[in-house]
Amino acid sequence: MTGNLDYIYEPVMGVRNGWLGGDGDLWERSPYWIDGLLPVAYILEDKELIEKVQPWIEWSLASQKPNGYFGPDKDFGYELELQRDNAKDWWPKMVMLKIMQQYYSATGDDRVITFLTNYFKYQLEQLPVDPLGKWTFWAQQRGGENLMAVY
C-alpha cells in the first residue's frame, strides 16, 4: 500500500491535496504518507517511487514565502472525509520537516538547508504570536519533533 496510497486513497492523497497546491486534504495525512514513502523509495532506489515523491518535495520547497512560512496556508470549507482546515497549524509542518531531512540525507539537495533555515527563522519570530497550541493541541504535545528538526 505504501507505494500505491495515491490510488487506494485518492480523495485524500490525489491531485487536489493541499500539499500539492490543491483545495483538498491539507493537514497531516499526506505528510505521514510521504514520511514513509520517501525512505522506502530511496532505500530501494526505486525510480517510480522517487518520481512519485518528488512533486510533494518540489511543491513544499516552492511554497515557501519570503518570511519563511511553507505549506498550505488557506483553510477551505467542510468536505466529507477531508481535513481542509487548520492549514497554518504547526503540526503537519513538523512531519514535513522530517521528510525534508530524509530527502536531504538521500540526495544532498542544498535547497533543503536554505528552506529549513528560513522556516526556523520564521518560527523564531512567529511562535511568540502563534504558540504551538494555537490551532490544535498536536503541535504543543509533539513539539519535541520540531525541536529535533531544528537541532
MDTraj code that builds the backbone (N, CA, C; nanometers):
import mdtraj as md
import numpy as np

residues = "MET THR GLY ASN LEU ASP TYR ILE TYR GLU PRO VAL MET GLY VAL ARG ASN GLY TRP LEU GLY GLY ASP GLY ASP LEU TRP GLU ARG SER PRO TYR TRP ILE ASP GLY LEU LEU PRO VAL ALA TYR ILE LEU GLU ASP LYS GLU LEU ILE GLU LYS VAL GLN PRO TRP ILE GLU TRP SER LEU ALA SER GLN LYS PRO ASN GLY TYR PHE GLY PRO ASP LYS ASP PHE GLY TYR GLU LEU GLU LEU GLN ARG ASP ASN ALA LYS ASP TRP TRP PRO LYS MET VAL MET LEU LYS ILE MET GLN GLN TYR TYR SER ALA THR GLY ASP ASP ARG VAL ILE THR PHE LEU THR ASN TYR PHE LYS TYR GLN LEU GLU GLN LEU PRO VAL ASP PRO LEU GLY LYS TRP THR PHE TRP ALA GLN GLN ARG GLY GLY GLU ASN LEU MET ALA VAL TYR".split()
xyz = np.array([
    [0.0811, -0.1204, 0.0000],
    [0.0000, 0.0000, 0.0000],
    [0.0849, 0.1260, 0.0000],
    [0.2030, 0.1207, 0.0593],
    [0.2837, 0.2421, 0.0705],
    [0.3073, 0.3072, -0.0649],
    [0.3369, 0.2293, -0.1652],
    [0.3646, 0.2857, -0.2966],
    [0.2417, 0.3167, -0.3786],
    [0.1228, 0.2820, -0.3277],
    [0.0003, 0.2990, -0.4062],
    [-0.1109, 0.3726, -0.3326],
    [-0.0789, 0.4363, -0.2218],
    [-0.1831, 0.5017, -0.1444],
    [-0.2524, 0.6119, -0.2241],
    [-0.1828, 0.6721, -0.3181],
    [-0.2451, 0.7751, -0.4012],
    [-0.3569, 0.7166, -0.4878],
    [-0.3493, 0.5897, -0.5204],
    [-0.4569, 0.5237, -0.5961],
    [-0.5642, 0.4689, -0.5034],
    [-0.5217, 0.4128, -0.3909],
    [-0.6129, 0.3497, -0.2969],
    [-0.6960, 0.4542, -0.2217],
    [-0.6356, 0.5664, -0.1913],
    [-0.6974, 0.6704, -0.1083],
    [-0.6954, 0.8037, -0.1830],
    [-0.7324, 0.7993, -0.3087],
    [-0.7219, 0.9143, -0.3983],
    [-0.7913, 1.0404, -0.3489],
    [-0.9090, 1.0312, -0.2851],
    [-0.9708, 1.1565, -0.2394],
    [-0.8803, 1.2372, -0.1459],
    [-0.7959, 1.1697, -0.0700],
    [-0.7080, 1.2393, 0.0231],
    [-0.5701, 1.2617, -0.0369],
    [-0.5126, 1.1622, -0.1018],
    [-0.3750, 1.1693, -0.1498],
    [-0.3629, 1.2132, -0.2950],
    [-0.4728, 1.2390, -0.3609],
    [-0.4711, 1.2715, -0.5030],
    [-0.4303, 1.4147, -0.5339],
    [-0.4512, 1.4538, -0.6575],
    [-0.4024, 1.5816, -0.7097],
    [-0.4640, 1.7042, -0.6421],
    [-0.5774, 1.6871, -0.5759],
    [-0.6389, 1.8009, -0.5055],
    [-0.5727, 1.8288, -0.3721],
    [-0.4800, 1.7461, -0.3300],
    [-0.4201, 1.7598, -0.1976],
    [-0.3589, 1.8977, -0.1779],
    [-0.3780, 1.9514, -0.0583],
    [-0.3240, 2.0837, -0.0258],
    [-0.1726, 2.0892, -0.0296],
    [-0.1050, 1.9746, -0.0083],
    [0.0412, 1.9701, -0.0140],
    [0.0923, 1.9601, -0.1576],
    [-0.0022, 1.9666, -0.2511],
    [0.0321, 1.9787, -0.3930],
    [-0.0275, 2.1070, -0.4494],
    [-0.0766, 2.1935, -0.3612],
    [-0.1323, 2.3217, -0.4026],
    [-0.2817, 2.3207, -0.4259],
    [-0.3474, 2.2089, -0.3999],
    [-0.4902, 2.1987, -0.4257],
    [-0.5765, 2.2407, -0.3089],
    [-0.7073, 2.2216, -0.3264],
    [-0.8053, 2.2616, -0.2261],
    [-0.8589, 2.1422, -0.1475],
    [-0.7904, 2.0299, -0.1545],
    [-0.8341, 1.9095, -0.0837],
    [-0.7726, 1.8994, 0.0541],
    [-0.7431, 1.7780, 0.0931],
    [-0.6878, 1.7499, 0.2243],
    [-0.5564, 1.8256, 0.2438],
    [-0.5430, 1.8965, 0.3553],
    [-0.4247, 1.9814, 0.3704],
    [-0.3550, 1.9679, 0.5044],
    [-0.3888, 1.8660, 0.5792],
    [-0.3306, 1.8586, 0.7124],
    [-0.2236, 1.7519, 0.7181],
    [-0.2322, 1.6508, 0.8019],
    [-0.1210, 1.5609, 0.8311],
    [-0.1154, 1.4322, 0.7499],
    [-0.2260, 1.3910, 0.6912],
    [-0.2297, 1.2575, 0.6322],
    [-0.1316, 1.2391, 0.5181],
    [-0.1235, 1.3332, 0.4273],
    [-0.0272, 1.3159, 0.3175],
    [0.1174, 1.3304, 0.3649],
    [0.1504, 1.4230, 0.4546],
    [0.2871, 1.4208, 0.5057],
    [0.3247, 1.2879, 0.5716],
    [0.2299, 1.2272, 0.6445],
    [0.2581, 1.0960, 0.7024],
    [0.2897, 0.9940, 0.5930],
    [0.2135, 0.9985, 0.4859],
    [0.2360, 0.9043, 0.3761],
    [0.3751, 0.9245, 0.3155],
    [0.4073, 1.0481, 0.2843],
    [0.5375, 1.0761, 0.2231],
    [0.6509, 1.0438, 0.3207],
    [0.6274, 1.0615, 0.4500],
    [0.7271, 1.0274, 0.5522],
    [0.7649, 0.8794, 0.5448],
    [0.6736, 0.7949, 0.5081],
    [0.7042, 0.6527, 0.4906],
    [0.7518, 0.6197, 0.3508],
    [0.6918, 0.6848, 0.2512],
    [0.7228, 0.6538, 0.1115],
    [0.8629, 0.6991, 0.0711],
    [0.9040, 0.8172, 0.1142],
    [1.0340, 0.8701, 0.0715],
    [1.1505, 0.7784, 0.1101],
    [1.1622, 0.7355, 0.2358],
    [1.2756, 0.6481, 0.2668],
    [1.2693, 0.5144, 0.1923],
    [1.1495, 0.4599, 0.1756],
    [1.1368, 0.3349, 0.1002],
    [1.1849, 0.3560, -0.0425],
    [1.1429, 0.4642, -0.1042],
    [1.1807, 0.4930, -0.2430],
    [1.3319, 0.5021, -0.2596],
    [1.3966, 0.5740, -0.1695],
    [1.5416, 0.5930, -0.1838],
    [1.6221, 0.4715, -0.1387],
    [1.5767, 0.4023, -0.0354],
    [1.6487, 0.2822, 0.0080],
    [1.6437, 0.1750, -0.1015],
    [1.5279, 0.1610, -0.1642],
    [1.5133, 0.0628, -0.2711],
    [1.5672, 0.1125, -0.4052],
    [1.6019, 0.2424, -0.4102],
    [1.6443, 0.3056, -0.5357],
    [1.5405, 0.2806, -0.6449],
    [1.4142, 0.2942, -0.6065],
    [1.3018, 0.2692, -0.6952],
    [1.2648, 0.3988, -0.7678],
    [1.2989, 0.4051, -0.8934],
    [1.2796, 0.5275, -0.9715],
    [1.1322, 0.5711, -0.9751],
    [1.0416, 0.4769, -0.9894],
    [0.8996, 0.5103, -0.9953],
    [0.8525, 0.5730, -0.8644],
    [0.8957, 0.5177, -0.7515],
    [0.8554, 0.5740, -0.6223],
    [0.9226, 0.7088, -0.5972],
    [1.0477, 0.7218, -0.6386],
    [1.1161, 0.8509, -0.6250],
    [1.0421, 0.9572, -0.7050],
    [0.9985, 0.9226, -0.8248],
    [0.9228, 1.0173, -0.9075],
    [0.7881, 1.0514, -0.8434],
    [0.7307, 0.9572, -0.7688],
    [0.6034, 0.9806, -0.7018],
    [0.6211, 1.0772, -0.5840],
    [0.7352, 1.0701, -0.5173],
    [0.7641, 1.1551, -0.4021],
    [0.7990, 1.2981, -0.4446],
    [0.8658, 1.3121, -0.5553],
    [0.9250, 1.4402, -0.5937],
    [0.8273, 1.5575, -0.6011],
    [0.7061, 1.5396, -0.6559],
    [0.6149, 1.6550, -0.6597],
    [0.5821, 1.7110, -0.5217],
    [0.5763, 1.6247, -0.4216],
    [0.5470, 1.6695, -0.2851],
    [0.6641, 1.7513, -0.2308],
    [0.7848, 1.7089, -0.2605],
    [0.9041, 1.7827, -0.2187],
    [0.9100, 1.9168, -0.2911],
    [0.8950, 1.9118, -0.4221],
    [0.9063, 2.0350, -0.5027],
    [0.7996, 2.1366, -0.4647],
    [0.6753, 2.0895, -0.4439],
    [0.5707, 2.1843, -0.4072],
    [0.6020, 2.2471, -0.2728],
    [0.6457, 2.1668, -0.1783],
    [0.6768, 2.2212, -0.0451],
    [0.7880, 2.3243, -0.0532],
    [0.8927, 2.2936, -0.1258],
    [1.0030, 2.3898, -0.1412],
    [0.9541, 2.5176, -0.2080],
    [0.8757, 2.5024, -0.3133],
    [0.8268, 2.6190, -0.3888],
    [0.7232, 2.6995, -0.3115],
    [0.6584, 2.6371, -0.2133],
    [0.5534, 2.7066, -0.1388],
    [0.6090, 2.8055, -0.0369],
    [0.7395, 2.7988, -0.0113],
    [0.7950, 2.8841, 0.0931],
    [0.7826, 3.0312, 0.0557],
    [0.7302, 3.1063, 0.1489],
    [0.7107, 3.2506, 0.1292],
    [0.8360, 3.3259, 0.1748],
    [0.8485, 3.4525, 0.1368],
    [0.9668, 3.5301, 0.1772],
    [0.9903, 3.5335, 0.3283],
    [0.8827, 3.5227, 0.4080],
    [0.9004, 3.5250, 0.5537],
    [0.9427, 3.3893, 0.6104],
    [0.9488, 3.2837, 0.5263],
    [0.9922, 3.1520, 0.5687],
    [0.8808, 3.0499, 0.5836],
    [0.7553, 3.0958, 0.5935],
    [0.6422, 3.0040, 0.6044],
    [0.6382, 2.9134, 0.4819],
    [0.5961, 2.7893, 0.5009],
    [0.5758, 2.6996, 0.3870],
    [0.4523, 2.6140, 0.4106],
    [0.4043, 2.5549, 0.3050],
    [0.2915, 2.4631, 0.3125],
    [0.1595, 2.5302, 0.2815],
    [0.0518, 2.4515, 0.2914],
    [-0.0808, 2.5103, 0.2695],
    [-0.1023, 2.6268, 0.3653],
    [-0.1703, 2.7284, 0.3169],
    [-0.1906, 2.8461, 0.4024],
    [-0.3331, 2.8991, 0.4005],
    [-0.4225, 2.8257, 0.3365],
    [-0.5611, 2.8713, 0.3280],
    [-0.6540, 2.7583, 0.3703],
    [-0.7452, 2.7886, 0.4612],
    [-0.8468, 2.6922, 0.5022],
    [-0.9601, 2.6909, 0.4006],
    [-1.0230, 2.5740, 0.3887],
    [-1.1371, 2.5578, 0.2998],
    [-1.2530, 2.5019, 0.3797],
    [-1.3723, 2.5136, 0.3256],
    [-1.4915, 2.4649, 0.3932],
    [-1.4947, 2.3134, 0.4044],
    [-1.5852, 2.2673, 0.4870],
    [-1.6001, 2.1248, 0.5146],
    [-1.6273, 2.0462, 0.3867],
    [-1.5640, 1.9319, 0.3771],
    [-1.5927, 1.8349, 0.2725],
    [-1.5717, 1.6969, 0.3335],
    [-1.6693, 1.6105, 0.3186],
    [-1.6672, 1.4777, 0.3780],
    [-1.5344, 1.4062, 0.3527],
    [-1.4759, 1.3516, 0.4578],
    [-1.3533, 1.2720, 0.4565],
    [-1.2242, 1.3514, 0.4378],
    [-1.2318, 1.4830, 0.4226],
    [-1.1111, 1.5623, 0.4014],
    [-1.0854, 1.6530, 0.5209],
    [-0.9588, 1.6750, 0.5508],
    [-0.9172, 1.7718, 0.6527],
    [-0.8767, 1.8989, 0.5776],
    [-0.9640, 1.9976, 0.5787],
    [-0.9426, 2.1174, 0.4982],
    [-0.9343, 2.2442, 0.5819],
    [-0.9025, 2.2292, 0.7103],
    [-0.8891, 2.3471, 0.7953],
    [-0.7614, 2.3358, 0.8777],
    [-0.7332, 2.4392, 0.9523],
    [-0.6106, 2.4489, 1.0319],
    [-0.4850, 2.4406, 0.9454],
    [-0.4905, 2.5013, 0.8296],
    [-0.3774, 2.4978, 0.7362],
    [-0.2495, 2.5505, 0.7994],
    [-0.2612, 2.6485, 0.8852],
    [-0.1407, 2.7108, 0.9411],
    [-0.0894, 2.6419, 1.0675],
    [-0.1566, 2.5351, 1.1099],
    [-0.1130, 2.4626, 1.2290],
    [0.0323, 2.4182, 1.2119],
    [0.1041, 2.4245, 1.3197],
    [0.2460, 2.3862, 1.3170],
    [0.2650, 2.2369, 1.2950],
    [0.1721, 2.1543, 1.3441],
    [0.1942, 2.0105, 1.3461],
    [0.2202, 1.9471, 1.2094],
    [0.1371, 1.9639, 1.1071],
    [0.1668, 1.8972, 0.9802],
    [0.3025, 1.9386, 0.9223],
    [0.3426, 2.0586, 0.9510],
    [0.4731, 2.1042, 0.9030],
    [0.5867, 2.0322, 0.9747],
    [0.5627, 1.9950, 1.1008],
    [0.6652, 1.9186, 1.1729],
    [0.6908, 1.7850, 1.1041],
    [0.5857, 1.7216, 1.0552],
    [0.6025, 1.5966, 0.9803],
    [0.6801, 1.6248, 0.8512],
    [0.6461, 1.7336, 0.7848],
    [0.7149, 1.7669, 0.6599],
    [0.8615, 1.8030, 0.6847],
    [0.8934, 1.8589, 0.8002],
    [1.0337, 1.8869, 0.8321],
    [1.1146, 1.7576, 0.8351],
    [1.0564, 1.6532, 0.8930],
    [1.1240, 1.5235, 0.8955],
    [1.1442, 1.4709, 0.7538],
    [1.0446, 1.4881, 0.6707],
    [1.0557, 1.4460, 0.5307],
    [1.1697, 1.5195, 0.4620],
    [1.1771, 1.6489, 0.4860],
    [1.2832, 1.7273, 0.4226],
    [1.4213, 1.6827, 0.4706],
    [1.4319, 1.6483, 0.5980],
    [1.5594, 1.5959, 0.6480],
    [1.5942, 1.4648, 0.5785],
    [1.4962, 1.3771, 0.5642],
    [1.5200, 1.2498, 0.4966],
    [1.5585, 1.2722, 0.3508],
    [1.4901, 1.3645, 0.2870],
    [1.5196, 1.3956, 0.1474],
    [1.6628, 1.4478, 0.1341],
    [1.7011, 1.5363, 0.2242],
    [1.8377, 1.5884, 0.2204],
    [1.9399, 1.4766, 0.2420],
    [1.9137, 1.3888, 0.3361],
    [2.0052, 1.2766, 0.3617],
    [2.0190, 1.1872, 0.2392],
    [1.9103, 1.1705, 0.1652],
    [1.9122, 1.0832, 0.0473],
    [1.9745, 1.1496, -0.0747],
    [1.9608, 1.2824, -0.0846],
    [2.0001, 1.3496, -0.2092],
    [2.1108, 1.4540, -0.1942],
    [2.1246, 1.5109, -0.0753],
    [2.2193, 1.6210, -0.0573],
    [2.1732, 1.7501, -0.1231],
    [2.0456, 1.7613, -0.1547],
    [1.9903, 1.8799, -0.2206],
    [2.0054, 2.0006, -0.1277],
    [2.0941, 2.0923, -0.1643],
    [2.1248, 2.2089, -0.0802],
    [2.0065, 2.3028, -0.0598],
    [1.9052, 2.2941, -0.1447],
    [1.7875, 2.3794, -0.1263],
    [1.7223, 2.3542, 0.0097],
    [1.7366, 2.2327, 0.0593],
    [1.6733, 2.1964, 0.1858],
    [1.7329, 2.2763, 0.3019],
    [1.8621, 2.2989, 0.2998],
    [1.9276, 2.3742, 0.4079],
    [1.8732, 2.5165, 0.4130],
    [1.8636, 2.5806, 0.2996],
    [1.8083, 2.7166, 0.2931],
    [1.6623, 2.7159, 0.3363],
    [1.5879, 2.6188, 0.2872],
    [1.4467, 2.6047, 0.3208],
    [1.4264, 2.5920, 0.4715],
    [1.4986, 2.4999, 0.5334],
    [1.4849, 2.4794, 0.6781],
    [1.5302, 2.6014, 0.7571],
    [1.6405, 2.6607, 0.7173],
    [1.6908, 2.7794, 0.7868],
    [1.5875, 2.8912, 0.7826],
    [1.5295, 2.9147, 0.6672],
    [1.4286, 3.0202, 0.6541],
    [1.3045, 2.9895, 0.7374],
    [1.2645, 2.8634, 0.7400],
    [1.1467, 2.8271, 0.8189],
    [1.1736, 2.8437, 0.9682],
    [1.2896, 2.8032, 1.0133],
    [1.3189, 2.8145, 1.1563],
    [1.3303, 2.9611, 1.1985],
    [1.3775, 3.0468, 1.1105],
    [1.3762, 3.1908, 1.1405],
    [1.2318, 3.2400, 1.1537],
    [1.1458, 3.1926, 1.0635],
    [1.0034, 3.2265, 1.0705],
    [0.9445, 3.1810, 1.2038],
    [0.9730, 3.0577, 1.2415],
    [0.9212, 3.0068, 1.3681],
    [0.9686, 3.0902, 1.4866],
    [1.0947, 3.1248, 1.4874],
    [1.1505, 3.2027, 1.5971],
    [1.0751, 3.3347, 1.6135],
    [1.0401, 3.3960, 1.5014],
    [0.9669, 3.5224, 1.5057],
    [0.8186, 3.5017, 1.5373],
    [0.7604, 3.3941, 1.4872],
    [0.6156, 3.3772, 1.4927],
    [0.5646, 3.3063, 1.6182],
    [0.6433, 3.2194, 1.6776],
    [0.5954, 3.1423, 1.7922],
    [0.5481, 3.2281, 1.9104],
    [0.6095, 3.3427, 1.9395],
    [0.5534, 3.4247, 2.0477],
    [0.4119, 3.4749, 2.0170],
    [0.3800, 3.4917, 1.8902],
    [0.2481, 3.5401, 1.8488],
    [0.1499, 3.4237, 1.8329],
    [0.1968, 3.3156, 1.7702],
    [0.1152, 3.1973, 1.7430],
    [0.1819, 3.0762, 1.8073],
    [0.1584, 3.0525, 1.9363],
    [0.2256, 2.9425, 2.0051],
    [0.1843, 2.8065, 1.9483],
    [0.2583, 2.7048, 1.9848],
    [0.2371, 2.5712, 1.9303],
    [0.0923, 2.5239, 1.9425],
    [0.0241, 2.5568, 2.0492],
    [-0.1118, 2.5095, 2.0699],
    [-0.2205, 2.5991, 2.0137],
    [-0.1877, 2.6955, 1.9322],
    [-0.2886, 2.7916, 1.8853],
    [-0.4006, 2.7252, 1.8047],
    [-0.3676, 2.6388, 1.7108],
    [-0.4687, 2.5825, 1.6220],
    [-0.5215, 2.4480, 1.6714],
    [-0.4328, 2.3610, 1.7120],
    [-0.4707, 2.2309, 1.7682],
    [-0.3711, 2.1982, 1.8790],
    [-0.4006, 2.0963, 1.9548],
    [-0.3086, 2.0582, 2.0625],
    [-0.1942, 1.9708, 2.0129],
    [-0.2002, 1.9220, 1.8900],
    [-0.0978, 1.8288, 1.8417],
    [0.0415, 1.8894, 1.8411],
    [0.0556, 2.0093, 1.7930],
    [0.1894, 2.0701, 1.7874],
    [0.2462, 2.0902, 1.9264],
    [0.1616, 2.1293, 2.0184],
    [0.2074, 2.1503, 2.1555],
    [0.2509, 2.0175, 2.2181],
    [0.1743, 1.9129, 2.1935],
    [0.2059, 1.7822, 2.2503],
    [0.3296, 1.7191, 2.1870],
    [0.3585, 1.7550, 2.0627],
    [0.4672, 1.6900, 1.9904],
    [0.5742, 1.7881, 1.9450],
    [0.5861, 1.8976, 2.0173],
    [0.6844, 1.9997, 1.9838],
    [0.8270, 1.9492, 1.9809],
    [0.8552, 1.8424, 2.0532],
    [0.9893, 1.7850, 2.0516],
    [1.0313, 1.7403, 1.9145],
    [0.9339, 1.7006, 1.8316],
    [0.9666, 1.6606, 1.6949],
    [1.0127, 1.7804, 1.6128],
    [0.9547, 1.8946, 1.6416],
    [1.0005, 2.0173, 1.5762],
    [1.1415, 2.0505, 1.6224],
    [1.1631, 2.0410, 1.7522],
    [1.2953, 2.0704, 1.8075],
    [1.4018, 1.9782, 1.7505],
    [1.3662, 1.8516, 1.7301],
    [1.4591, 1.7564, 1.6696],
    [1.5032, 1.8053, 1.5308],
    [1.4099, 1.8585, 1.4553],
    [1.4435, 1.9096, 1.3225],
    [1.5345, 2.0327, 1.3321],
    [1.5082, 2.1159, 1.4305],
    [1.5923, 2.2349, 1.4487],
    [1.7372, 2.1931, 1.4770],
    [1.7521, 2.0997, 1.5684],
    [1.8865, 2.0527, 1.6000],
    [1.9488, 1.9786, 1.4856],
])
top = md.Topology()
chain = top.add_chain()
for i, resn in enumerate(residues, 1):
    res = top.add_residue(resn, chain, resSeq=i)
    for name in ("N", "CA", "C"):
        top.add_atom(name, md.element.get_by_symbol(name[0]), res)
traj = md.Trajectory(xyz[None], top)
